[in-house]
Amino acid sequence: MRIPLEARRKVIVRGANWVGDAVMATPALRRLRRAFEGSRITLLVRPWVAAVYAHNPDIDELWAEDDAGLAGFMTCARRLRAERFDFGVAIPNSFRSALLLALGGVRRRVGFALGLRRLLLTRPVDLPSELREVHQVHYYLHLIDWMTEGEREPPELVLAVGSAERARLQELLAAEGIDPEDRLIGLAPGSINSAAKCWLPERFAELADRLVGEAAARVVLFGSPREKGVVETVRRLAKAPLSDLGARIGLAEGIALIERLHALVTNDCGAMHLAAALRVPTVAIFGPTDWRTTGPFSPVARVVRHPVDCSPCGLRHCPIGHPCMKGVQVQDVVKALAELAPAIKARMQIPAAAR
């Protein structure tokens, strides 16, 4: 162990700001827990991702604080200073996250050595060029691995669902007439931070009709309040009756809903990573983003994409007509679901309460 015991009694981790990133950082938290056995680990995240960690076994305390504005930032800094943390990890790459640990009086501060934030870290971690081409799970693990010695366990995403959330979800599903034995397939047609990542709503609607008609599935649509428009468009375009729970559930119940699914079809969004953590068979449709670094970290997932020279571009709005997404056909997604049929069948044989 490279960190002496007295320097790691109280640990603060400034967590990721987006749901998908929060999920992909869970293996790093687990490895930190193993490396700092006996330490008290506090995780600070913004409120909209807190549900990802509500039942996480690798942290001792969860702080849900909005430090985006100046007032919230200074409130967080004062809270950190009052706790007198020995050690801190800044998972986001922002200058702001490193500044928070410094102003919060954290004695030893770890983070990637990017730009001026290097000056705020007592242990800046260099970012090898090859790390930019690996999955983001390994990117976050690199922040922790220099602290660990010996054999490391293979990384796995960590996500737990609470019994209260399961109970609330079951009430909603019952109100929709969805039976616990129904084959339930979810569609997540939105994306909060990029319209370019969204597959065409009319194709989601066509897929939903095929799933209802050919697979005898109940199809449920969901997304955050900011994705309400595209969810409603898919529901309106579909001929089959679809359930839309998006407006009635928060992230905690959304996680419980994904756990209940037998399969999920999604854009590159937070729901995809939640499904990966819950081992839900998933078809993820990719266009402008890099499937190699942010694709579903799961053995029961398939990525569907239409190769074009400009992808992945990372743009949030396509200036040339969206060829990467328009090239993905409904049949491509159906084929990917067929490849996952054994995993879907196996999941159907496990009662939801036992997953």
N, C-alpha and C positions, 0 to 999 in steps of 0.2 A: 504494500500500500504506500503510495507516494504522498498522501496527505496525512499528517499526524492527527491523532485522535482529538487533541485539544482544538484543532482547526476545523473540525467537522461535527461538532456536537449539535449545532443548530444550522440547518441548511435552508436556504430560500432558492426556489427556482422560479424565474419569470417565464411563464409558459407561452405557448404559441397563441396567435390571435384569431386563427380561423379553425373551423371545426376539423377539416381534413388534416391540417398541420398538427392540431392537437392530438388526433388519433395516431398519426405517424410518429409522434414524439413519445408515445407510451413505452416502446421498448427501451428508449434511453432512460426514462424514469425507472424502469425495472432494473436496468443495469446499475444505475446510481444507487438504488436501494440495496442491491447486493454488495456494491463496493463500500457503502457507508452504513453497514450493519450497526445498529445501536444508535444511529443519529436520528434526530427529529427533523423530518423533511416537510417543509411548507411549500405549497404550490400557489403562486399568484397568477390568476388569469382574469381576463375580462368576462363579465357576466354571461355573455352570449355563448361561451364555450364551456361554462362551468359544469354543465350536465354530463359532459364527456368524462369528467373525473369524479363525479359525485360518489361513486362506489369503488374508486380505484384503490387497490390494496397496497400500493407502493408509496403512498403519501400519508402523512399523519394529520395534516391540516390543509384545508382548501380555503383560500381567500379569493372571493369573486369581487374584484374592484375595477371600476372604469377609470383608468389612468390616462385616457386619451386627451382630455383637456388639461389646462394648466392647474386648475384647482384640484382635480382628481389626482394628477401626478404628484403634487406636493403633499396631498393627504397620504398617498401611498408611501412616499419617501419618509414622512414622519412616522408612519406605522412601522416601517422597516427599522428605522433608527431606534425606536423604542424597544424593539425586540432584540437588538444587538446580535444579529446573525454573524456566525463565524465564517460561513462559506456561501457563495451564491453562484448560480448558473443562469446566464442570459441566453435563452433559446432563440428568441427572435434576433435577426441580424441588424436591427435598428440601432442607431446611436442612442435613441431614447431609452431602450431597455438597459443598456450598459450604464447610462447616466443615472437611472433610477437606483441601481445597485450601489453606485458610488455615493450618491447623495443620501442613500439610506444607511450609510455607514457599514455596509457589509465588508468585512475585513479582507477576505480573499474572493476575487471576482473572476469568473471564467466565462469566456465567450469567444466566438470566432473573431480573428484579428482582421476586421474589415474597416478600412478608412480610419477616421479619427477615433472611432470607439476603442481602438487599440490602446490609446492613452488612458482610458478609464478602467482597463482591465489589469488586474495583477497577474493573471495567467492568460494572455491572449493565445488562442489556439490557431495555428496556421491552417489554411485551407488548401490542401493539395489540389492541383488541377484535375487529377483523375476523380476526385470526389464530386466534381460538378456533373459527372456523367453516370453516377450510381443512383439507386433509388434513395429517396429522401429519408427513408427509415435509417439507412446507413449514414447519411449525412448527419443526422442528429446524434447517432451513436458515437460518431467520431469525437463529439464534445466530451464524451464520458470515458471513452476507451483508454485514454492516456492515464486515467486514474486506476485502472484495473490491472490485475496481474493474473496469470494462469489461464486455464481454459475458459472460454466464454460460451454460454449457452446460445443456441440459434435464436435470433430475434423473433418475437411474436407480438402482434398487436394485443393490447389489453383493454377490454371494455366489459364492464359488468352492468347488469340491469337490476334495478331494485324491484322488490315485490309490490310496492305501492304504485309504481309506474305501470307494472304489468296489470294490476287490478283496474286502474283507470282506463288503460287501453282496452281491456276486455269489455268494459261497459260501453265504450264507443263503438267497438266492433259489433256488439250485440244489438245496439241501436240501429246499425246499418244492415242488420239481418245477416251478418257474416258468422257462420257456424265455426266452432273450433276445428272441425274436420275438413273445412273447405280448403281447396288448393288456392293459396293466396299469393298473387304476384304483384309486386309493387313497380310503379313507374315514377321516376323522378325526372321530370322533363325540364327543370330549370337549372339555373346557376346564378348565384348571387353576384359574383364579381366579374362576369364576362358573358355578354350575349353571344359572342362568337363560339363559346363552348356548347351551345344548345343545338341539338338535333332538331329537325323540323317538326313543329307541333302536329302537322297533318300526318306525319309518319308515325309518331307516337300513337295517334288516334287509330290509324290503320292497324298497328301492331296490337293495340288493346282489343280491337274487334276480333282479330285472329286468335288471340289468347282466350277470349271468352268463347268464341265459336268452335275452335279446333281443339283447345286444351281443357275445356270445361273449367276454366279458372275464374275466380273472382279477382278483379283488378282494382287496386286501390292507388289513387294518385296522391302524391304528397309533395310538399315543398314549404319553404319558409314564407312568411307574409310577403316578403319582397318578390317571391316567385308566384304569387297568386294569379297574376294575369295569364302566364303561360299555362298554368295548371287548368284554369277555367277554359282556356282555348282548346286544350286537348279534350276536356270533358265535353265541350260543345260540339266538337267535330266528330267525336266517336258516335257510332250508331248504337253500340251496346251500352247498357247502364253501368257507369263507373262510380266508385266511391271516392269521395274527396274528403280527407280528414285534415288537410293542411291547415285550414283556418281554425281548427278546434284543438290542436295539440301543439305543445311546445317541444323543445329539443328532447327533454327527458322522455316524453311519451313517444316522440318520433323514434328514439333509439329502441324503445320497447316494440314499436310497430315493425321496425326492420328485423328485430329478433324473431318476430312472429311469421315473417315472410318465408315462402318456400323458394322464391327467386326474386331478383331485382334487376330491372333494366334502367340504366341511369346515364346521364352525362358525367363528365369529369366534375364532380362536386363533392361536398361533404358526405352526402348519403352513401356514395360509393365507398368511402373509407370506413364509415360506420359498419357497412355490410361486410367489408373485408375483415374487420375486427371480430364480427359476430359469426364468421364462417358461413355467411349466406351466399349461395350460388349467385354470381353477379355477371351481367354483361354490361361492360362500360364502353360507351361510344366516345371516341377521341377524335379531335380535329386539330385545333391550333396549339394544344398543349402537348407536352412530351410524355407519352405513355411509358417510357422507360424509367423516368425519374419520379413520376407521381401517379402511376397506374395503381390498380388495386393490389395490395400486398397480400395476396391470398392464392392458395392452390386451387380454389374452386371459383375462379374468375376467368373471363375471356375479354380481351380488348378487341373491339371492332373499329376499324378505321379504313378510310379510303386514301391510299398514298397519293400525295401530290408533292411537287417539287418544293413548295413554299411551307410545308408543314414539317415540324412544328415551328410556328412563327411567334407564338406568345401574344399575339395581338388580341385586344378585347373587342375590336370591331373590324370585320373583314372589308378591305377596300376593293376586292375583286370578285365579289359574288358568292363567297363561301363555298368554294368547290370541294373542300375536304369533308364538309358535313353533307352537302347535297349529294355527294357520291356514295354515301352509305345508304343502302336500300333496306327495306323492311325484311326482305328475305335473308340478308346478311345477318341480321339480329336473330331471326328465327333459327338460322343454322347454328349460331353460337349457343343459343338456348338448348338446341338438340344435343350439342356436344356435352352440355352440362346435365343432361337428363339423368344419368346415374346418381349424381350428387343431389339433384332435386328429389329424386325418388327416395333416396336414403334419408333426406331431411323430412320428407312427409311421413316417414315411419317412426319418427321421434316426436312424442307429444311436446307441444310448445313449452309446457311447464318444466320439461326435463332438459331443455337445451342449455 
